[in-house]
Amino acid sequence: MVRSYSQLQIDVEGKCGGKRFKGIVAQSRPDLPLVSVITAVYNGLPDLPSCLDSVIHQDYPNIEHIVLDGGSRDGTVDVLRQYDDQIALWKSEPDSGIYDAWNKALLEASGEWICFLGADDEYLPGAVSAYMALAAKNPQAEYLSSKVKVVHPSGYERTLGSSWTWRRFSRSMCTPHVGSMHRRSLFDRLGAYDTSYRIVGDYELLLRARHQLQTSYMPAITVMMKYGGISTSRVALVEQARAKVATGNRSRFLAAVELYLGYTRTILHPPVRYALGRIVAPRHQQD
């Protein structure tokens, strides 16, 4: 349940802000469902302003942006103060990881649709409008997905994302989390994120739905995402295997085989492939 304006006033001065503190609270309308964009950040400079601007410049008129900072010390809070009139709610306080921050933000979110945007990611123009058009055409859907473009400083680019099927998803997360939207009722049904997962908690949550997940997909790029981070590491593959067995009812044998194959794909990282010859990058751009 979203906390009231009066309850928010008890937070520590200088560590929270946003339009809700001015009594401006966004609401869903029959013709314009409210979209809650959630961003968790820690020491997010210099990328955070581009992330915030990409939400502000969306042409969809009913968005609330909730930003939870984990206690940054690099000037991130100063940036949030500068955007105080354009963010629905921001708070800076310690957390125990990204899924803890997301769970806190879910309690604050009031949107009919909820999505998660990394502090170093950017929505492309018209992304949220495209999602809501997809939702209107597919009223049964509780999970929407798209494509995302991953960019490496070397110049390597890769497009990720495909339509959801349980057969494909039970093997690996084929729908990038940053390029997707969740109907609020999905969290009501599945619960919050399991914070025992440090990297693939988003995958584990969707595995709970099994083959009953109602989805819709658009083959359009909606997000620019920077390459890197722990989500692309071998540690993530180990967590993914655990989630597939514990939640997705995958056999231990198949999960072990898929873990081994995942390891082999990490041997040559994108920068290395890029250095070996740019013939690799154009092929991936067409994925």
N, C-alpha and C positions, 0 to 999 in steps of 0.2 A: 504494500500500500504506500502511495506517495505521501511523504510527510508534509504537513501544512507549513505555510509561511511563518507562523508564530513559532513552530517547533524549530525551524531552521535558524531562527534568531539566536538560539542558545549556543550555536557553534562558536568556536574560538575566533575572535576578531582578527581579520586579516588572513585567515586560512580558508575562507570560502566566499562565494559571491555568485553573481549572475542575476538574470532578470527576475527570478522568483523572489529575491530579496526586495524587489521593488513592487511586488504584488502582481507581476505579469506571469500568468500561468497559462501555458498552451493547453488546448483541449481538442479532442477529435470532433469532427463534424461529419454528418452523413455523406457529404460529397467530397470531403477532404480528411481522410484518416490521418491522425497524428502519427508522425514517424519520430521515434526516439533514436538518436545517434549517440552511441556510447564510446568514449575514448578513455582508455587508461594510459597514463603517461608517467615516466620517471626519468628526470634529466633529459627532457625532450628537445632541447635546443640542438641545432638551429632549425629543425624540421617542423616543429609544432605550428608556427604561424601559417605555413602553407596548408597544413591539415585543416586548421580552423577556417581559413579563407575558402577552402574548397567546399565546406558545408554552408558557409554564409552565402556563397554565390550560387547555390542551387536554385533553380527556378520553381521548385515545389514550395508552396507558400505555408506549409504547416509542418515545421520541423522543430524539435527541441534538441539541443546538443548538450549532453551531460559529460563533463570531463572530471575524472578522478585522478588526482596526482598523488603519487606515493611518498611525498615528502621531498621533492627535488631540491637541490642546492645549487643549480646552475643558472638560475634566472627564469625557470619555467613559470614559477608563480607570478613573477612580474609580467610575463606575457599574458597570463590568464587575467590579471587585473586590467591590462590594457583592453582586453576583449570583453570586459565585464557586461557591457550593454548588449552584447550579441550572443552570449552563451546563456542557456537556460539556467544552468547550475554548474558551478565548479567547486571542488573541495580539495584541500591538500592535507593529507594525513597518512601515517604509515599504514601499509597493508602487507599481507603475507604472500603477495604474488598477483599476477594478472587476473586469475579467476576469482580471487577474493575481492579484488577491485570491481570486477564485473558483477559479482553478486550484490555488492553494495549499490552499484548503479542501477541494477534491476529493481531494487526497492524504491528508488527515486523516479524511475521512468514511468511515464503515464501514457506512452504511445500505444496505439493498436498494433503497430509494427515496430520492431526493435532490431537495430543493426549495430555492428561494432566496427569502428574505423581506427586503425593504429595511428599513433602520433606522427609516424613518418610516412603515412599513406595519404593519398588524395583522391577524392571523388572527381570523376570527370564531369563536365557540365551536363546537366540533364539526367544524371544517374538516378536520383531519387524519383523523379517524375516517371522514368522508364519502369522502375520497380512498381510504382503504384498503378501504372497502366497495366502491367502484367498481373497484379493482384486483382484488379477490377475484372479482367477477362477470365480469371481462374479463382472464383470465390471459394472453392473448396481447399485451395492451397494454404498450407501453414508454414511452408518454407520455400523461399524464392532464391534462386542462384543465378549467377552470370559468369562472365569471364573477367579475369584480372590480368594486367600486364605487369610483369616483374622486371625491374630494371636494375642492372649492376653498373657501378661506376666505370667499369672497363668499356662499357658500350653494349655488352651482352644484354639481350632482351628475350623474354620468354612469355608466352601467353598461356595461362592455366585456366582450367575450368571446363567441365563437361556436364551433360545432363545427369541427374541423379537416378540411379537404379540401385536397389538393395544389393544385387549381385556385385556391382562395381564398388559400392560404398563399403560393403563388408570387408573388402580387401584393403582399401585405402581411402583417404578422404579425397574424393574426386571433385568436390565443390569447395573452392577456397572460402574460408570463413569470412574474410574481409569483403568478399564479393557476394554476400548473401543477406537475406532478411528473414526474421523470425516473427510469426504472428504471436502476440502475447499469450494466447491460449496454449501455445506449444510449451511455454515455461510452466503454465498452470498444470499441464498434464505431466511433463517430464521432471519438473523440479529445477533446482539451481545447479550451478556447475560444481563438480566434485573437485575440491581444492587439493586432494591428494595427487592429482595430476598437475604437473608444473608446466607442461607444454601442450598436450593434446586434449585438454579438458573439453574443448569445443567439439572435437570429434567424438569423445566418449558420450557427451550429452545426446548427440543425434543418434548414436548407436542404440540408445535406449528405446527409440521408437521402432527399431527393426524395419520390417517391410511395410509397416502401416503408415510411415511418414508420407504425408500428402505434399507433393512438391510441384513446382513449375520452374521452367528454365528459359532464359533468353540468351542467345549466342552473341551477346554484345559485351564489349569491354566497359566496365563501369568504374574501375579503380586502377590507379597507378600505385604500385607497391615496390618498395625498395628490397633488393635481394639481401638475404642474410638473416642473422638472428638464430636463436636456439630452435625455432620451428623447423629449420632446414638441417639440423644436426643429426648425428647418429643417435644421440640420446633420445631425440624425438621418436625415432624408429622403434626404440625399445619400449617407450611408453605406449606407442600406437599398438604394438603387439600385445601388450598387457590389456589394453582397452578392448581389443578385438576378442580376446579370450574371455575376459571377465564380464563384459557387457554385451558384446556382439555375438556370443555363442559360437565363435570361430574355434575350430579344433586347434589344439596346441601344435600339432604337426604342420598344418597349413600356415599358421601364424609364424612358426619358426622358419619355414621356407621363404615366406614373404619378407621376413626380417633379413635373411641372408641376401635376397635379391635387392632389397633396399640398400644394404651395405655396398653392394657392387656398384650401384648407381651413384654413390657419393665419392667414389675413388677419384673421378675426374670432375672437379668442381667447374662451374660455368666460366670463371676467369681463365682457367687452364684451357678449356675447350676453345674459348675465344682466342687465346694466344696461339693455339695450334692451327687456327684457320677460320676465317669468318664464314666459311661455308656452313658451319654448324648453326649459327644464330638465325639466318633467314629461314632455315627449315623449322626451327622451333617457333618462329613468329607465326607460322601457319597452323600451329597445333589447335 
